[in-house]
Amino acid sequence: MEDTEFVEYVADRLAALPGVRAVSLGGSRALGAHRPDSDWDLAVYYRDRFDPQDLRGLGWPGEVFEIGGWGGGVFNGGAWLTVDGRRVDVHYRDLAVVEHHIAEAEQGRFDVEPLLFHLAGIPTYLVVAELARNRVLRGELPCPAFPEALRASAPPRWWGTARLTLDYARANHAPRAQAAQVAGAIAVAACQAAHAVLAARGEWTTNEKTLLDRADLRGVDGIVAAVRPDPQALAEAVDAARALMAARVDAAA
């Protein structure tokens, strides 16, 4: 199948599952930034009930997780499938949970949850960002603007966390010549600072793949690459990273 026919076929099958109210396409394919080998990210928005067994019943090979199988929280499960030779990720989205976090974001409130492969974790407003950045294929979904209350509350929180991450690395890892911990702390803090930058601009983000590029923090790569197990050099690396991040955060404010 051609790509257009393929995504219509998958959307039809997902939309027909019991409880599903809408289906959206996300990731690079929704934004037109995909490569030929990029996978397909689709979300099923359900109301009241969704049984992963119904998804298994479609007969597509792969692994289908239970609701909450990805650790709970806003990223509450999904499936890794192969359909017509293409890699397809399906994400479960409970509409009641999504609506709750829309309301929270409008008041400037959010939490940060751990999630595999995400250095800084994910803000609970990620599910709101998906609505704004994804392409609705079936059903109807809101397309929220970035709330002004969130633009006020998120940057200081993210940047405060980044500063604490760097402070701890400088005070505890650098004196011990612990290069791995310092490099890791710089990477984590960079992602936290990038969240601060994008929130200050009122820009949604749904993952960390392009986070540093969008926040103009790619210069952290050179700092991390030069890290070596010497206390003075490590302290200087932390200071350089902090200066770079502070400049980007200040410029976005």
CORGIMO-V362284 format. One line per field, one symbol per residue. ss: DSSP state (H for helix, E for strand, L for the rest). psi: psi as a letter, one per 40 degrees, with the letter a starting at -180 (. if undefined). burial: + if it has 16 or more other C-alpha atoms within 10 Angstrom, else -. A space follows every 50 residues. Layout:
# CORGIMO-V362284
ss->???
psi->???
burial->???
This chain:
# CORGIMO-V362284
ss->LLHHHHHHHHHHHHHLLLLEEEEEEEHHHHHLLLLLLLLEEEEEEELLLL LHHHHHLLLLEEEELLLLLLLLLLLLLEEEEEELLEEEEEEEEEHHHHHH HHHHHHLLLLLEELLLLLLLLEELLHHHHHHHHLEEEELLLLLLLLLHHH HHHHHHHHHHHHHHHHHHHHHHHHHHLLHHHHHHHHHHHHHHHHHHHHHH HLLLLLLLLLHHHHLLLLLHHHHHHLLLLLHHHHHHHHHHHHHHHHHHHH HHL
psi->iidddddddddddddeihehdihihaadddefeiideiihhihhhihdih hdddddeeehiahhiiheefeaadgeiaihihhfeihhhhhhhhdddddd ddddddeeiiihiihhehdeahieeddddddddihhdiahiigiihiddd dddddddddddddddddddddddddefgdddddddddddddddddddddd efhiieaededdddefeeeddddddehighdddddddddddddddddddd de.
burial->------+--++--++-+-++++++++++++--------++++++++---+ -+--++-------++++--+---+++++++++-----++++++++--+-- ++-+++-+++--+-+---++++++++++++++++++++--+----++--+ +-++++-++-+++-+++-++--+++-+++--++-++++++++++++++++ ++-+++++--++-++-+--+--++--+++-+-+++++++-++-+++-++- -+-
